[in-house]
Amino acid sequence: MGDLFAWLISFFILIALLVIIVYQLMCLADLEFDYINPYDSSSRINRVVMPEFITQAALCFFYLVTGHWVMSLLCAPYLYYNVRLYQGRQHLIDVTEIFNLLNREKKQRLFKLGYLIVLLFFSLFWMIYSALDEEE
């Protein structure tokens, strides 16, 4: 039962991360179609960047604590990328450069979205597998 509970928690953490990434993509799309100004868009995105990083690090740590080594290794490249962005001071969007970097920022978040969807499918698979395994 504990393993199923761990997979359920990781599922909801992954859903939260997906919501954060989709929110960032919506802000960038609104900026691209000129629905909001660059200052509002960058402040909205910058407000959720650190919670995204912290949530993803907590997910990776959660996989380590619960003994799901493979999932932790699958989370490691994303965590490494976020740490490199933070150390290079490239994690926040600059208001003056947002139009020049708009395509790059959208591609970056689309890649993150795809990566998280793959992790979500793995998490769903292991959650269903552990639920069926406990019934036997």
N, C-alpha and C positions, 0 to 999 in steps of 0.2 A: 504494500500500500504506500510505503514511503517513496518508492521509486516513481510511482504514478503521480504522487503529489509533487515531486520535484519536476517532472516533465510538465505538469500543469502550470507550475509557477514560471518555468522557462517559457512556456507558450505565451503567457500573459505579458511577460517582459518583452518578448519579441514583438507582440502586437503593439505594445507601447512604443517601441523603437520604430516600428513601421509607421505609426501615426505621426511621430515627430518628423520623420523623413518626408512623408507625404505633405505635411504642413509646410516644410521648407520648400518643397517643389511647387506648392500652390502659391507661396509668396513670390517665388521667382517667376512663375507663369504670369501672375498678376502684374509684376513689374514689366515683363516683356510685352504684355498687351496694354501697358500704360494705365492700369486701373489704380495703382498706388504709386506714390513717389519713391525715389531711391532711399531716402532717409527712413521712411516707415518700413519699407521692405527689409532693409539691412538691420534695423533695430529689432524687428520681429524675428528674423532668422538668428541674429546674434543672441537673442534672449533664450533660445532653445538649444544652442550648440553645446553648451556645457552640460545641461541635463542629458543630452544624447550621449555624450562621451562618458559621463558617470554611469548611466544606465547600462551602457554596453560593457564597461569595465566590471560592473557588478554582475552582469550576466556571465561573463567569462570566469570571474571568481566563484560564482555560484556553481558553475559546471565543475570547477576544480574541487570545491568542497564536497559536492555530492558524488564525486568519483566518476563523472562522465568525461573521461580523458579525451576521447575522440572529438566530442563536441567542443571541449575547451580548446583543443588544437585547431578546430575549424574556426573558432572565434578569434584566435590569436592574430592572424594577419590584419583583420579589421581593427583590432585593438592597437596593433603596432602602427597602423596607418594613422589612427587618431592621435596617438602619442607623438608621432613625428610632426603632424600638423600643429599640435599644441606647442611643441618645443620650438618649431620654426616660426611661431607666431603667425601662422597662416590659417588658423581655425576660424577667425572672425572675418566677416565681409566688410570691406572698406566702402564707405558711401561714395567716395569719389571715383572708385575703380569698378563699381558694380556692373556698369554697362559693358565695360571692356572684358570683364571676366564672366559674363552671364552664361555663355555657352559652356564654359569650363565648369562652372558651379553646378549647372543643370546636369551635365554628364557625370560629375562626381556624385551627386545625390542619386541619380538613376542607377549608377553602379552599386551604391550602398543599398538601394532599394532591392535590386536583384539579388545581392548577396544575402540580405536579410530574409528574402523570400525563400531562398535555398535553405537557409538555416531553419526557417519555420517549417518547411516540408520535412526536414530531418527530424525536427522536434516532434512533429505530428506523428511521423512514422514510429519513433521510439515510444511515444506516449501510447499509441494504439497497441504496439507490440507488448509493452509492459502490462497494459490492461488485460490483454488476451492471455498473457503468460500467467498472471495472477489468478485467473479463473480456473486454470487447470490444476 
